[in-house]
Amino acid sequence: MPSARRILGFVLGLAVAVACVESPLAEPQVSLTVSGSVEEIRAILAFIESLDQGSIEIDADDPLKVRVHSVGSLESGDGEASAPAEAAPPPPSPPLAIAEPVLNPATAAAGVEVTVQAAVIDRDRAVDTLAATIAGTTFTVDLYDNGAGGDAVAGDGLWGAKFVVPADVPAGEHVLAVTAYAASGMPLRVAGEAGNPTTLSAKAALTVVK
């Protein structure tokens, strides 16, 4: 036990110094050196123990010197050291693709003008023409990316056209397909979901009302 003279020396004041050292390979450690009266020291130790955040080590050479270890941790909830999250790179865009066409309006009666637009990814400039057809009819209209007709800006990859709903198209929902063609006049083909070649096209729903 420390002498009364030594205890009286500690009553002169209370000092708490905290040093924290972090390492990517070990958990953080915090050491506190506490000086003060026996009652003050006991109160501080009781408070630290109530936190239940680490271990307390008594210095064998100096019973009134206390070290508290591992009051913090770099470990995640599953016990593994956490690391800064890295944003996943965006998936590469296909070299050739057509987005789902947009119809405005998507519901129209015969004789009503409709604008059709389709965004195209064409890295190698393989697309020469886009054509829109209505399934079950002989209707067809070409789309352009020249800033005219239904196209707003030339060369922006957003192809467009305007057309009037034919009178012979029956009422109901119809499939409007936009197909890409090469300069040879042949439909362009790309790898389908199963890896088999398929015609490059995209579809939208056109509802005709009477």
VMD Tcl script that draws the C-alpha trace (Angstrom):
set ca {
  {0.00 0.00 0.00}
  {1.26 3.53 -0.70}
  {2.28 5.71 2.25}
  {0.06 8.49 3.56}
  {2.66 11.05 2.39}
  {2.41 9.68 -1.15}
  {-1.40 9.73 -1.08}
  {-1.41 13.34 0.12}
  {0.77 14.19 -2.85}
  {-1.86 12.84 -5.19}
  {-4.59 14.98 -3.53}
  {-2.97 18.10 -5.07}
  {-4.92 17.57 -8.30}
  {-6.50 15.22 -10.80}
  {-4.90 14.81 -14.25}
  {-6.08 12.55 -17.01}
  {-3.92 12.11 -20.11}
  {-5.25 10.14 -23.02}
  {-3.11 8.81 -25.85}
  {-4.59 6.87 -28.69}
  {-2.53 4.91 -31.20}
  {-4.24 3.28 -34.19}
  {-2.82 0.61 -36.43}
  {-4.40 -0.95 -39.52}
  {-3.27 -4.38 -38.23}
  {-4.46 -4.07 -34.63}
  {-7.34 -2.62 -32.70}
  {-6.94 0.90 -31.22}
  {-5.54 1.12 -27.68}
  {-6.19 3.86 -25.16}
  {-4.01 4.35 -22.05}
  {-5.04 6.61 -19.17}
  {-2.67 7.71 -16.40}
  {-4.76 8.77 -13.43}
  {-3.51 10.65 -10.37}
  {-5.54 11.90 -7.45}
  {-6.92 10.86 -4.09}
  {-7.82 7.24 -3.45}
  {-11.52 8.11 -3.52}
  {-11.13 10.00 -6.81}
  {-9.18 7.18 -8.39}
  {-11.71 4.60 -7.24}
  {-14.55 6.67 -8.67}
  {-12.79 6.94 -12.04}
  {-12.00 3.21 -12.12}
  {-15.59 2.37 -11.24}
  {-16.81 4.56 -14.07}
  {-14.38 2.96 -16.56}
  {-15.43 -0.53 -15.47}
  {-19.10 0.39 -15.87}
  {-18.45 1.19 -19.52}
  {-17.50 -2.45 -20.16}
  {-15.40 -1.38 -23.16}
  {-12.03 -2.94 -22.42}
  {-9.62 -4.23 -19.80}
  {-7.92 -2.53 -16.84}
  {-4.25 -3.18 -16.02}
  {-2.68 -2.19 -12.67}
  {1.00 -1.23 -12.83}
  {2.90 -3.61 -10.52}
  {5.50 -0.95 -9.66}
  {2.94 1.74 -9.00}
  {-0.52 0.52 -7.87}
  {-1.98 3.96 -8.41}
  {-1.01 3.98 -12.10}
  {-3.73 2.46 -14.27}
  {-3.69 1.56 -17.97}
  {-6.91 0.97 -19.87}
  {-6.58 -0.95 -23.12}
  {-8.80 -1.50 -26.16}
  {-11.56 0.94 -25.41}
  {-12.16 1.19 -29.17}
  {-12.02 -1.17 -32.10}
  {-11.55 -1.02 -35.85}
  {-13.41 -4.28 -36.26}
  {-16.80 -4.43 -37.94}
  {-19.79 -6.27 -36.50}
  {-18.74 -9.60 -38.06}
  {-15.31 -9.53 -36.42}
  {-13.36 -8.56 -39.51}
  {-11.41 -5.34 -39.86}
  {-13.40 -2.83 -41.82}
  {-11.90 -1.29 -44.92}
  {-12.91 1.75 -46.95}
  {-15.65 0.82 -49.38}
  {-14.70 1.08 -53.01}
  {-17.32 2.11 -55.51}
  {-18.00 -0.62 -58.03}
  {-17.11 0.37 -61.57}
  {-20.13 0.90 -63.80}
  {-20.88 -1.99 -66.14}
  {-19.56 -1.45 -69.65}
  {-22.16 -0.29 -72.15}
  {-22.75 -2.52 -75.17}
  {-21.14 -1.40 -78.45}
  {-24.49 -1.54 -80.24}
  {-27.94 -1.22 -78.68}
  {-31.34 0.46 -78.94}
  {-33.23 1.68 -75.89}
  {-36.98 1.19 -75.55}
  {-38.70 3.67 -77.90}
  {-40.70 6.54 -76.42}
  {-44.04 7.44 -78.03}
  {-45.71 10.80 -77.57}
  {-48.59 10.30 -77.22}
  {-48.59 6.58 -76.53}
  {-52.39 6.48 -76.95}
  {-53.87 8.03 -80.09}
  {-56.72 7.74 -82.54}
  {-56.37 7.29 -86.28}
  {-55.19 10.50 -87.94}
  {-53.36 11.74 -84.81}
  {-49.68 12.63 -85.16}
  {-47.30 10.65 -82.93}
  {-43.61 11.26 -82.26}
  {-41.38 8.22 -81.79}
  {-37.86 8.52 -80.39}
  {-35.23 5.87 -79.66}
  {-31.79 6.27 -78.12}
  {-29.06 4.34 -79.94}
  {-25.59 3.25 -78.79}
  {-23.49 2.84 -81.92}
  {-19.76 2.99 -81.18}
  {-18.69 1.75 -84.60}
  {-21.32 3.73 -86.56}
  {-22.83 0.54 -87.90}
  {-26.38 1.91 -87.96}
  {-27.42 3.46 -91.25}
  {-31.19 3.49 -90.81}
  {-33.82 2.94 -88.15}
  {-37.31 1.90 -89.18}
  {-40.45 1.72 -87.04}
  {-43.19 -0.76 -87.87}
  {-46.55 -1.62 -86.32}
  {-47.05 -5.36 -85.92}
  {-49.82 -6.81 -88.03}
  {-49.83 -3.89 -90.47}
  {-47.84 -2.71 -93.48}
  {-47.04 0.60 -91.79}
  {-43.40 1.70 -91.64}
  {-41.59 4.98 -90.99}
  {-37.87 5.81 -90.91}
  {-36.23 7.48 -87.93}
  {-33.36 9.97 -88.29}
  {-30.68 11.62 -86.18}
  {-30.36 14.72 -88.37}
  {-32.22 17.33 -86.34}
  {-35.26 17.29 -88.64}
  {-38.78 15.89 -88.38}
  {-39.19 14.15 -85.05}
  {-35.47 14.47 -84.23}
  {-34.53 17.44 -82.04}
  {-30.71 17.47 -82.20}
  {-28.55 16.07 -84.98}
  {-25.90 13.52 -84.06}
  {-26.84 13.14 -80.39}
  {-27.72 9.46 -80.67}
  {-31.44 10.08 -80.10}
  {-33.23 9.16 -83.31}
  {-36.76 10.34 -84.02}
  {-39.63 10.60 -86.46}
  {-43.22 11.79 -86.65}
  {-46.05 9.78 -88.16}
  {-49.81 9.83 -88.38}
  {-51.68 6.80 -87.07}
  {-53.10 5.06 -90.17}
  {-56.85 4.72 -90.44}
  {-56.63 0.98 -91.10}
  {-54.95 0.22 -87.78}
  {-57.64 -1.37 -85.58}
  {-58.36 -0.15 -82.08}
  {-56.38 -1.74 -79.30}
  {-52.78 -2.12 -78.14}
  {-50.16 -2.73 -80.81}
  {-46.45 -3.47 -80.78}
  {-44.35 -0.78 -82.40}
  {-40.88 -2.11 -83.18}
  {-37.82 -0.01 -84.08}
  {-35.24 -2.00 -86.06}
  {-31.69 -1.01 -87.03}
  {-30.33 -1.55 -90.56}
  {-26.85 -1.45 -92.01}
  {-25.92 0.51 -95.15}
  {-26.44 -2.69 -97.13}
  {-30.11 -2.64 -96.20}
  {-29.81 -5.75 -94.03}
  {-31.02 -5.74 -90.42}
  {-28.16 -5.47 -87.93}
  {-27.72 -8.45 -85.63}
  {-26.33 -8.62 -82.11}
  {-25.85 -11.33 -79.49}
  {-29.10 -12.13 -77.71}
  {-29.60 -13.16 -74.08}
  {-28.56 -16.75 -74.85}
  {-25.63 -15.60 -76.98}
  {-27.40 -16.39 -80.24}
  {-27.51 -13.72 -82.98}
  {-30.73 -11.71 -82.99}
  {-32.03 -8.71 -84.93}
  {-31.22 -5.39 -83.26}
  {-34.59 -3.90 -82.37}
  {-36.59 -2.46 -79.49}
  {-40.32 -2.39 -78.85}
  {-42.93 -0.09 -77.37}
  {-46.72 -0.26 -76.94}
  {-48.98 1.94 -79.10}
  {-52.61 2.05 -78.10}
  {-55.04 3.05 -80.83}
  {-58.48 4.31 -79.88}
  {-61.51 5.08 -82.04}
}
mol new
graphics top color blue
foreach p $ca { graphics top sphere $p radius 0.5 }
foreach p [lrange $ca 0 end-1] q [lrange $ca 1 end] { graphics top cylinder $p $q radius 0.2 }
display resetview
